[in-house]
């Protein structure tokens, strides 16, 4: 939940949500965390009604490094911070079993 996040985690969560709003008019589009991470790893891309561009990627990278976390959405805990180390492992396993997670 947003109230459980540190200041730096909240900045990252807010930026990720802002990208979701800009691209899909949704506070947190399904699989947003995977699509944005794919952009961090692989570069700019079309997403919904807009694009994830180099500036967005720089900001995502900066905020996630600052917080040492990535934000995921969980049905019970909503916006939830996981360490970057945990996220890298979790996302790699998830995407290998379902490549559609990064399609957006």
N, CA, C and O atoms as a printed pandas DataFrame, in Angstrom:
     atom_number atom_name residue_name chain_id  residue_number  x_coord  y_coord  z_coord
0              1         N          UNK        A               1    0.839   -1.179    0.000
1              2        CA          UNK        A               1    0.000    0.000    0.000
2              3         C          UNK        A               1    0.889    1.250    0.000
3              4         O          UNK        A               1    1.994    1.249    0.542
4              5         N          UNK        A               2    0.389    2.276   -0.603
5              6        CA          UNK        A               2    1.174    3.502   -0.705
6              7         C          UNK        A               2    1.632    3.995    0.661
7              8         O          UNK        A               2    2.750    4.492    0.799
8              9         N          UNK        A               3    0.781    3.861    1.663
9             10        CA          UNK        A               3    1.133    4.359    2.998
10            11         C          UNK        A               3    2.308    3.602    3.615
11            12         O          UNK        A               3    2.942    4.107    4.541
12            13         N          UNK        A               4    2.605    2.415    3.127
13            14        CA          UNK        A               4    3.693    1.604    3.654
14            15         C          UNK        A               4    5.028    1.847    2.959
15            16         O          UNK        A               4    6.048    1.299    3.375
16            17         N          UNK        A               5    5.034    2.650    1.920
17            18        CA          UNK        A               5    6.248    2.884    1.147
18            19         C          UNK        A               5    7.086    3.997    1.755
19            20         O          UNK        A               5    6.554    4.933    2.352
20            21         N          UNK        A               6    8.409    3.886    1.599
21            22        CA          UNK        A               6    9.295    4.976    2.002
22            23         C          UNK        A               6    9.109    6.132    1.019
23            24         O          UNK        A               6    8.420    5.992    0.009
24            25         N          UNK        A               7    9.715    7.251    1.316
25            26        CA          UNK        A               7    9.605    8.414    0.440
26            27         C          UNK        A               7   10.119    8.108   -0.973
27            28         O          UNK        A               7    9.477    8.470   -1.959
28            29         N          UNK        A               8   11.268    7.447   -1.069
29            30        CA          UNK        A               8   11.828    7.133   -2.391
30            31         C          UNK        A               8   10.996    6.080   -3.117
31            32         O          UNK        A               8   10.819    6.165   -4.332
32            33         N          UNK        A               9   10.493    5.107   -2.399
33            34        CA          UNK        A               9    9.618    4.101   -3.005
34            35         C          UNK        A               9    8.336    4.749   -3.522
35            36         O          UNK        A               9    7.846    4.400   -4.596
36            37         N          UNK        A              10    7.803    5.682   -2.760
37            38        CA          UNK        A              10    6.585    6.391   -3.169
38            39         C          UNK        A              10    6.818    7.204   -4.441
39            40         O          UNK        A              10    5.944    7.265   -5.307
40            41         N          UNK        A              11    7.968    7.817   -4.556
41            42        CA          UNK        A              11    8.287    8.566   -5.782
42            43         C          UNK        A              11    8.290    7.638   -6.991
43            44         O          UNK        A              11    7.766    7.988   -8.048
44            45         N          UNK        A              12    8.877    6.461   -6.835
45            46        CA          UNK        A              12    8.902    5.489   -7.929
46            47         C          UNK        A              12    7.487    5.012   -8.245
47            48         O          UNK        A              12    7.096    4.978   -9.411
48            49         N          UNK        A              13    6.724    4.649   -7.235
49            50        CA          UNK        A              13    5.350    4.177   -7.445
50            51         C          UNK        A              13    4.511    5.238   -8.141
51            52         O          UNK        A              13    3.737    4.928   -9.047
52            53         N          UNK        A              14    4.661    6.475   -7.723
53            54        CA          UNK        A              14    3.897    7.576   -8.316
54            55         C          UNK        A              14    4.282    7.770   -9.781
55            56         O          UNK        A              14    3.413    7.969  -10.630
56            57         N          UNK        A              15    5.567    7.715  -10.075
57            58        CA          UNK        A              15    6.005    7.876  -11.466
58            59         C          UNK        A              15    5.490    6.737  -12.335
59            60         O          UNK        A              15    5.035    6.967  -13.455
60            61         N          UNK        A              16    5.557    5.523  -11.831
61            62        CA          UNK        A              16    5.049    4.375  -12.586
62            63         C          UNK        A              16    3.547    4.533  -12.838
63            64         O          UNK        A              16    3.073    4.270  -13.944
64            65         N          UNK        A              17    2.813    4.953  -11.837
65            66        CA          UNK        A              17    1.374    5.168  -11.990
66            67         C          UNK        A              17    1.091    6.294  -12.984
67            68         O          UNK        A              17    0.158    6.203  -13.781
68            69         N          UNK        A              18    1.894    7.352  -12.935
69            70        CA          UNK        A              18    1.730    8.463  -13.886
70            71         C          UNK        A              18    1.926    7.982  -15.326
71            72         O          UNK        A              18    1.200    8.405  -16.226
72            73         N          UNK        A              19    2.902    7.103  -15.544
73            74        CA          UNK        A              19    3.105    6.538  -16.883
74            75         C          UNK        A              19    1.895    5.713  -17.311
75            76         O          UNK        A              19    1.474    5.774  -18.466
76            77         N          UNK        A              20    1.346    4.954  -16.392
77            78        CA          UNK        A              20    0.153    4.161  -16.689
78            79         C          UNK        A              20   -1.020    5.067  -17.060
79            80         O          UNK        A              20   -1.751    4.785  -18.009
80            81         N          UNK        A              21   -1.196    6.143  -16.316
81            82        CA          UNK        A              21   -2.266    7.114  -16.613
82            83         C          UNK        A              21   -2.060    7.747  -17.980
83            84         O          UNK        A              21   -3.001    7.873  -18.763
84            85         N          UNK        A              22   -0.822    8.146  -18.262
85            86        CA          UNK        A              22   -0.517    8.804  -19.530
86            87         C          UNK        A              22   -0.773    7.875  -20.715
87            88         O          UNK        A              22   -1.305    8.293  -21.743
88            89         N          UNK        A              23   -0.391    6.625  -20.558
89            90        CA          UNK        A              23   -0.462    5.695  -21.678
90            91         C          UNK        A              23   -1.793    4.955  -21.792
91            92         O          UNK        A              23   -2.196    4.578  -22.892
92            93         N          UNK        A              24   -2.471    4.746  -20.682
93            94        CA          UNK        A              24   -3.707    3.951  -20.697
94            95         C          UNK        A              24   -4.874    4.557  -19.927
95            96         O          UNK        A              24   -5.942    3.949  -19.853
96            97         N          UNK        A              25   -4.689    5.736  -19.358
97            98        CA          UNK        A              25   -5.732    6.343  -18.525
98            99         C          UNK        A              25   -6.188    5.389  -17.423
99           100         O          UNK        A              25   -7.374    5.299  -17.106
100          101         N          UNK        A              26   -5.222    4.684  -16.853
101          102        CA          UNK        A              26   -5.478    3.731  -15.765
102          103         C          UNK        A              26   -4.404    3.934  -14.707
103          104         O          UNK        A              26   -3.226    4.074  -15.038
104          105         N          UNK        A              27   -4.796    3.953  -13.444
105          106        CA          UNK        A              27   -3.847    4.202  -12.360
106          107         C          UNK        A              27   -2.735    3.158  -12.327
107          108         O          UNK        A              27   -1.581    3.486  -12.049
108          109         N          UNK        A              28   -3.077    1.902  -12.611
109          110        CA          UNK        A              28   -2.055    0.851  -12.654
110          111         C          UNK        A              28   -2.523   -0.211  -13.631
111          112         O          UNK        A              28   -3.278   -1.114  -13.268
112          113         N          UNK        A              29   -2.077   -0.100  -14.857
113          114        CA          UNK        A              29   -2.446   -1.049  -15.898
114          115         C          UNK        A              29   -1.914   -2.442  -15.552
115          116         O          UNK        A              29   -0.825   -2.575  -14.994
116          117         N          UNK        A              30   -2.675   -3.455  -15.880
117          118        CA          UNK        A              30   -2.266   -4.829  -15.634
118          119         C          UNK        A              30   -0.869   -5.076  -16.212
119          120         O          UNK        A              30   -0.607   -4.756  -17.372
120          121         N          UNK        A              31    0.014   -5.638  -15.408
121          122        CA          UNK        A              31    1.398   -5.978  -15.778
122          123         C          UNK        A              31    2.290   -4.759  -16.018
123          124         O          UNK        A              31    3.342   -4.876  -16.648
124          125         N          UNK        A              32    1.885   -3.614  -15.530
125          126        CA          UNK        A              32    2.677   -2.392  -15.700
126          127         C          UNK        A              32    4.125   -2.585  -15.262
127          128         O          UNK        A              32    5.046   -2.147  -15.951
128          129         N          UNK        A              33    4.327   -3.238  -14.120
129          130        CA          UNK        A              33    5.679   -3.409  -13.600
130          131         C          UNK        A              33    6.569   -4.187  -14.569
131          132         O          UNK        A              33    7.770   -3.928  -14.647
132          133         N          UNK        A              34    5.993   -5.138  -15.307
133          134        CA          UNK        A              34    6.759   -5.928  -16.270
134          135         C          UNK        A              34    7.056   -5.119  -17.533
135          136         O          UNK        A              34    8.164   -5.175  -18.066
136          137         N          UNK        A              35    6.076   -4.379  -18.001
137          138        CA          UNK        A              35    6.263   -3.571  -19.214
138          139         C          UNK        A              35    7.319   -2.497  -18.976
139          140         O          UNK        A              35    8.205   -2.292  -19.806
140          141         N          UNK        A              36    7.221   -1.816  -17.843
141          142        CA          UNK        A              36    8.193   -0.756  -17.572
142          143         C          UNK        A              36    9.588   -1.325  -17.349
143          144         O          UNK        A              36   10.574   -0.727  -17.779
144          145         N          UNK        A              37    9.683   -2.466  -16.685
145          146        CA          UNK        A              37   10.997   -3.093  -16.497
146          147         C          UNK        A              37   11.583   -3.516  -17.843
147          148         O          UNK        A              37   12.783   -3.370  -18.075
148          149         N          UNK        A              38   10.743   -4.035  -18.721
149          150        CA          UNK        A              38   11.198   -4.403  -20.061
150          151         C          UNK        A              38   11.754   -3.176  -20.786
151          152         O          UNK        A              38   12.739   -3.281  -21.517
152          153         N          UNK        A              39   11.138   -2.039  -20.589
153          154        CA          UNK        A              39   11.638   -0.801  -21.194
154          155         C          UNK        A              39   12.985   -0.409  -20.603
155          156         O          UNK        A              39   13.877    0.027  -21.331
156          157         N          UNK        A              40   13.140   -0.557  -19.306
157          158        CA          UNK        A              40   14.426   -0.258  -18.668
158          159         C          UNK        A              40   15.520   -1.140  -19.272
159          160         O          UNK        A              40   16.631   -0.674  -19.525
160          161         N          UNK        A              41   15.202   -2.398  -19.499
161          162        CA          UNK        A              41   16.196   -3.339  -20.031
162          163         C          UNK        A              41   16.421   -3.200  -21.529
163          164         O          UNK        A              41   17.543   -3.370  -22.005
164          165         N          UNK        A              42   15.361   -2.892  -22.282
165          166        CA          UNK        A              42   15.433   -2.980  -23.745
166          167         C          UNK        A              42   15.193   -1.683  -24.502
167          168         O          UNK        A              42   15.288   -1.662  -25.729
168          169         N          UNK        A              43   14.888   -0.610  -23.802
169          170        CA          UNK        A              43   14.755    0.677  -24.473
170          171         C          UNK        A              43   13.327    1.110  -24.729
171          172         O          UNK        A              43   12.374    0.443  -24.326
172          173         N          UNK        A              44   13.196    2.243  -25.409
173          174        CA          UNK        A              44   11.887    2.846  -25.668
174          175         C          UNK        A              44   10.933    1.900  -26.391
175          176         O          UNK        A              44   11.343    0.976  -27.094
176          177         N          UNK        A              45    9.647    2.169  -26.190
177          178        CA          UNK        A              45    8.629    1.320  -26.811
178          179         C          UNK        A              45    7.288    2.040  -26.818
179          180         O          UNK        A              45    7.050    2.969  -26.045
180          181         N          UNK        A              46    6.435    1.589  -27.702
181          182        CA          UNK        A              46    5.041    2.034  -27.729
182          183         C          UNK        A              46    4.333    1.370  -26.560
183          184         O          UNK        A              46    4.556    0.194  -26.274
184          185         N          UNK        A              47    3.482    2.126  -25.890
185          186        CA          UNK        A              47    2.705    1.575  -24.785
186          187         C          UNK        A              47    1.360    2.289  -24.749
187          188         O          UNK        A              47    1.276    3.465  -24.398
188          189         N          UNK        A              48    0.327    1.573  -25.113
189          190        CA          UNK        A              48   -1.006    2.169  -25.123
190          191         C          UNK        A              48   -1.091    3.327  -26.087
191          192         O          UNK        A              48   -0.765    3.195  -27.266
192          193         N          UNK        A              49   -1.535    4.474  -25.574
193          194        CA          UNK        A              49   -1.752    5.680  -26.383
194          195         C          UNK        A              49   -0.513    6.545  -26.514
195          196         O          UNK        A              49   -0.567    7.614  -27.122
196          197         N          UNK        A              50    0.593    6.102  -25.958
197          198        CA          UNK        A              50    1.793    6.927  -25.942
198          199         C          UNK        A              50    3.029    6.030  -26.046
199          200         O          UNK        A              50    2.934    4.871  -26.450
200          201         N          UNK        A              51    4.159    6.567  -25.685
201          202        CA          UNK        A              51    5.413    5.831  -25.731
202          203         C          UNK        A              51    6.135    5.956  -24.401
203          204         O          UNK        A              51    5.996    6.952  -23.691
204          205         N          UNK        A              52    6.900    4.938  -24.079
205          206        CA          UNK        A              52    7.859    5.018  -22.987
206          207         C          UNK        A              52    9.152    5.450  -23.665
207          208         O          UNK        A              52    9.720    4.703  -24.461
208          209         N          UNK        A              53    9.618    6.656  -23.350
209          210        CA          UNK        A              53   10.785    7.193  -24.064
210          211         C          UNK        A              53   12.036    7.166  -23.183
211          212         O          UNK        A              53   11.995    6.725  -22.035
212          213         N          UNK        A              54   13.138    7.643  -23.740
213          214        CA          UNK        A              54   14.420    7.644  -23.035
214          215         C          UNK        A              54   14.354    8.412  -21.713
215          216         O          UNK        A              54   14.944    7.987  -20.720
216          217         N          UNK        A              55   13.637    9.543  -21.696
217          218        CA          UNK        A              55   13.516   10.312  -20.459
218          219         C          UNK        A              55   12.776    9.510  -19.393
219          220         O          UNK        A              55   13.165    9.519  -18.226
220          221         N          UNK        A              56   11.718    8.822  -19.790
221          222        CA          UNK        A              56   10.979    7.979  -18.846
222          223         C          UNK        A              56   11.883    6.880  -18.288
223          224         O          UNK        A              56   11.875    6.602  -17.089
224          225         N          UNK        A              57   12.656    6.266  -19.171
225          226        CA          UNK        A              57   13.540    5.167  -18.768
226          227         C          UNK        A              57   14.623    5.673  -17.817
227          228         O          UNK        A              57   14.937    5.010  -16.829
228          229         N          UNK        A              58   15.190    6.831  -18.104
229          230        CA          UNK        A              58   16.193    7.406  -17.197
230          231         C          UNK        A              58   15.591    7.661  -15.818
231          232         O          UNK        A              58   16.217    7.391  -14.793
232          233         N          UNK        A              59   14.370    8.183  -15.810
233          234        CA          UNK        A              59   13.705    8.477  -14.535
234          235         C          UNK        A              59   13.383    7.193  -13.774
235          236         O          UNK        A              59   13.587    7.124  -12.562
236          237         N          UNK        A              60   12.885    6.186  -14.467
237          238        CA          UNK        A              60   12.617    4.889  -13.824
238          239         C          UNK        A              60   13.897    4.308  -13.235
239          240         O          UNK        A              60   13.900    3.828  -12.101
240          241         N          UNK        A              61   14.971    4.351  -13.993
241          242        CA          UNK        A              61   16.250    3.814  -13.529
242          243         C          UNK        A              61   16.763    4.589  -12.323
243          244         O          UNK        A              61   17.226    4.001  -11.346
244          245         N          UNK        A              62   16.678    5.902  -12.400
245          246        CA          UNK        A              62   17.168    6.742  -11.303
246          247         C          UNK        A              62   16.369    6.491  -10.023
247          248         O          UNK        A              62   16.941    6.306   -8.948
248          249         N          UNK        A              63   15.045    6.486  -10.152
249          250        CA          UNK        A              63   14.198    6.303   -8.966
250          251         C          UNK        A              63   14.329    4.907   -8.374
251          252         O          UNK        A              63   14.350    4.748   -7.154
252          253         N          UNK        A              64   14.416    3.900   -9.229
253          254        CA          UNK        A              64   14.539    2.535   -8.702
254          255         C          UNK        A              64   15.897    2.323   -8.039
255          256         O          UNK        A              64   15.993    1.618   -7.034
256          257         N          UNK        A              65   16.943    2.926   -8.593
257          258        CA          UNK        A              65   18.268    2.828   -7.975
258          259         C          UNK        A              65   18.294    3.568   -6.645
259          260         O          UNK        A              65   18.843    3.071   -5.662
260          261         N          UNK        A              66   17.710    4.737   -6.617
261          262        CA          UNK        A              66   17.653    5.532   -5.394
262          263         C          UNK        A              66   16.940    4.776   -4.266
263          264         O          UNK        A              66   17.368    4.816   -3.113
264          265         N          UNK        A              67   15.862    4.098   -4.610
265          266        CA          UNK        A              67   15.079    3.357   -3.614
266          267         C          UNK        A              67   15.579    1.921   -3.434
267          268         O          UNK        A              67   15.219    1.249   -2.467
268          269         N          UNK        A              68   16.410    1.458   -4.368
269          270        CA          UNK        A              68   16.845    0.063   -4.429
270          271         C          UNK        A              68   15.653   -0.893   -4.448
271          272         O          UNK        A              68   15.692   -1.968   -3.849
272          273         N          UNK        A              69   14.603   -0.483   -5.139
273          274        CA          UNK        A              69   13.389   -1.292   -5.226
274          275         C          UNK        A              69   12.755   -1.156   -6.598
275          276         O          UNK        A              69   13.111   -0.292   -7.400
276          277         N          UNK        A              70   11.805   -2.042   -6.834
277          278        CA          UNK        A              70   10.876   -1.935   -7.947
278          279         C          UNK        A              70    9.505   -2.080   -7.314
279          280         O          UNK        A              70    9.353   -2.758   -6.298
280          281         N          UNK        A              71    8.515   -1.448   -7.907
281          282        CA          UNK        A              71    7.164   -1.495   -7.358
282          283         C          UNK        A              71    6.336   -2.487   -8.158
283          284         O          UNK        A              71    6.317   -2.452   -9.389
284          285         N          UNK        A              72    5.659   -3.363   -7.448
285          286        CA          UNK        A              72    4.735   -4.307   -8.073
286          287         C          UNK        A              72    3.354   -4.043   -7.527
287          288         O          UNK        A              72    3.202   -3.413   -6.480
288          289         N          UNK        A              73    2.346   -4.522   -8.231
289          290        CA          UNK        A              73    0.981   -4.396   -7.725
290          291         C          UNK        A              73    0.495   -5.771   -7.318
291          292         O          UNK        A              73    0.491   -6.710   -8.114
292          293         N          UNK        A              74    0.088   -5.872   -6.076
293          294        CA          UNK        A              74   -0.431   -7.103   -5.495
294          295         C          UNK        A              74   -1.897   -6.867   -5.139
295          296         O          UNK        A              74   -2.246   -5.809   -4.617
296          297         N          UNK        A              75   -2.748   -7.841   -5.415
297          298        CA          UNK        A              75   -4.181   -7.673   -5.149
298          299         C          UNK        A              75   -4.482   -7.370   -3.687
299          300         O          UNK        A              75   -5.442   -6.658   -3.392
300          301         N          UNK        A              76   -3.687   -7.894   -2.777
301          302        CA          UNK        A              76   -3.929   -7.669   -1.350
302          303         C          UNK        A              76   -3.217   -6.433   -0.820
303          304         O          UNK        A              76   -3.815   -5.631   -0.103
304          305         N          UNK        A              77   -1.941   -6.274   -1.166
305          306        CA          UNK        A              77   -1.154   -5.180   -0.606
306          307         C          UNK        A              77   -1.047   -3.971   -1.535
307          308         O          UNK        A              77   -0.429   -2.969   -1.177
308          309         N          UNK        A              78   -1.638   -4.059   -2.709
309          310        CA          UNK        A              78   -1.608   -3.002   -3.733
310          311         C          UNK        A              78   -0.161   -2.664   -4.098
311          312         O          UNK        A              78    0.628   -3.579   -4.337
312          313         N          UNK        A              79    0.215   -1.381   -4.147
313          314        CA          UNK        A              79    1.579   -1.017   -4.537
314          315         C          UNK        A              79    2.546   -1.513   -3.464
315          316         O          UNK        A              79    2.447   -1.141   -2.294
316          317         N          UNK        A              80    3.476   -2.358   -3.889
317          318        CA          UNK        A              80    4.373   -3.019   -2.949
318          319         C          UNK        A              80    5.803   -2.931   -3.463
319          320         O          UNK        A              80    6.069   -3.198   -4.635
320          321         N          UNK        A              81    6.718   -2.557   -2.580
321          322        CA          UNK        A              81    8.131   -2.465   -2.950
322          323         C          UNK        A              81    8.808   -3.811   -2.745
323          324         O          UNK        A              81    8.627   -4.470   -1.721
324          325         N          UNK        A              82    9.589   -4.201   -3.740
325          326        CA          UNK        A              82   10.459   -5.376   -3.614
326          327         C          UNK        A              82   11.869   -4.920   -3.963
327          328         O          UNK        A              82   12.055   -4.020   -4.782
328          329         N          UNK        A              83   12.849   -5.539   -3.344
329          330        CA          UNK        A              83   14.224   -5.126   -3.638
330          331         C          UNK        A              83   14.520   -5.376   -5.116
331          332         O          UNK        A              83   13.934   -6.258   -5.742
332          333         N          UNK        A              84   15.431   -4.591   -5.650
333          334        CA          UNK        A              84   15.817   -4.786   -7.057
334          335         C          UNK        A              84   16.352   -6.187   -7.283
335          336         O          UNK        A              84   16.072   -6.802   -8.313
336          337         N          UNK        A              85   17.113   -6.693   -6.336
337          338        CA          UNK        A              85   17.656   -8.046   -6.467
338          339         C          UNK        A              85   16.528   -9.073   -6.569
339          340         O          UNK        A              85   16.558   -9.956   -7.426
340          341         N          UNK        A              86   15.543   -8.948   -5.695
341          342        CA          UNK        A              86   14.395   -9.863   -5.720
342          343         C          UNK        A              86   13.598   -9.694   -7.014
343          344         O          UNK        A              86   13.191  -10.682   -7.627
344          345         N          UNK        A              87   13.376   -8.447   -7.430
345          346        CA          UNK        A              87   12.601   -8.188   -8.637
346          347         C          UNK        A              87   13.272   -8.771   -9.876
347          348         O          UNK        A              87   12.598   -9.357  -10.723
348          349         N          UNK        A              88   14.575   -8.620   -9.992
349          350        CA          UNK        A              88   15.285   -9.136  -11.161
350          351         C          UNK        A              88   15.080  -10.644  -11.299
351          352         O          UNK        A              88   14.842  -11.148  -12.397
352          353         N          UNK        A              89   15.174  -11.345  -10.197
353          354        CA          UNK        A              89   14.958  -12.796  -10.224
354          355         C          UNK        A              89   13.493  -13.114  -10.530
355          356         O          UNK        A              89   13.197  -13.934  -11.400
356          357         N          UNK        A              90   12.588  -12.462   -9.812
357          358        CA          UNK        A              90   11.149  -12.713   -9.956
358          359         C          UNK        A              90   10.674  -12.423  -11.373
359          360         O          UNK        A              90    9.938  -13.221  -11.954
360          361         N          UNK        A              91   11.082  -11.299  -11.930
361          362        CA          UNK        A              91   10.617  -10.925  -13.264
362          363         C          UNK        A              91   11.178  -11.847  -14.332
363          364         O          UNK        A              91   10.479  -12.197  -15.283
364          365         N          UNK        A              92   12.428  -12.241  -14.181
365          366        CA          UNK        A              92   13.036  -13.137  -15.165
366          367         C          UNK        A              92   12.291  -14.470  -15.206
367          368         O          UNK        A              92   12.006  -14.985  -16.287
368          369         N          UNK        A              93   11.980  -15.022  -14.061
369          370        CA          UNK        A              93   11.237  -16.284  -13.993
370          371         C          UNK        A              93    9.842  -16.119  -14.573
371          372         O          UNK        A              93    9.387  -16.956  -15.353
372          373         N          UNK        A              94    9.161  -15.038  -14.195
373          374        CA          UNK        A              94    7.790  -14.815  -14.658
374          375         C          UNK        A              94    7.724  -14.622  -16.170
375          376         O          UNK        A              94    6.844  -15.182  -16.823
376          377         N          UNK        A              95    8.630  -13.847  -16.729
377          378        CA          UNK        A              95    8.615  -13.570  -18.170
378          379         C          UNK        A              95    8.990  -14.813  -18.971
379          380         O          UNK        A              95    8.464  -15.028  -20.063
380          381         N          UNK        A              96    9.888  -15.625  -18.440
381          382        CA          UNK        A              96   10.238  -16.870  -19.137
382          383         C          UNK        A              96    9.021  -17.781  -19.268
383          384         O          UNK        A              96    8.861  -18.470  -20.276
384          385         N          UNK        A              97    8.175  -17.781  -18.258
385          386        CA          UNK        A              97    7.001  -18.652  -18.305
386          387         C          UNK        A              97    5.811  -18.000  -18.996
387          388         O          UNK        A              97    4.855  -18.686  -19.360
388          389         N          UNK        A              98    5.858  -16.657  -19.185
389          390        CA          UNK        A              98    4.749  -15.967  -19.847
390          391         C          UNK        A              98    5.251  -14.675  -20.484
391          392         O          UNK        A              98    5.224  -13.615  -19.859
392          393         N          UNK        A              99    5.708  -14.768  -21.728
393          394        CA          UNK        A              99    6.264  -13.613  -22.427
394          395         C          UNK        A              99    5.239  -12.504  -22.650
395          396         O          UNK        A              99    5.619  -11.362  -22.909
396          397         N          UNK        A             100    3.960  -12.814  -22.555
397          398        CA          UNK        A             100    2.914  -11.820  -22.754
398          399         C          UNK        A             100    2.914  -10.739  -21.668
399          400         O          UNK        A             100    2.312   -9.680  -21.848
400          401         N          UNK        A             101    3.582  -11.002  -20.551
401          402        CA          UNK        A             101    3.644  -10.025  -19.465
402          403         C          UNK        A             101    4.248   -8.698  -19.916
403          404         O          UNK        A             101    3.897   -7.646  -19.382
404          405         N          UNK        A             102    5.136   -8.739  -20.875
405          406        CA          UNK        A             102    5.818   -7.520  -21.311
406          407         C          UNK        A             102    5.184   -6.877  -22.549
407          408         O          UNK        A             102    5.701   -5.884  -23.060
408          409         N          UNK        A             103    4.089   -7.424  -23.024
409          410        CA          UNK        A             103    3.498   -6.906  -24.266
410          411         C          UNK        A             103    2.747   -5.600  -24.083
411          412         O          UNK        A             103    2.784   -4.736  -24.959
412          413         N          UNK        A             104    2.071   -5.446  -22.967
413          414        CA          UNK        A             104    1.340   -4.205  -22.707
414          415         C          UNK        A             104    0.172   -4.011  -23.558
415          416         O          UNK        A             104   -0.523   -3.003  -23.432
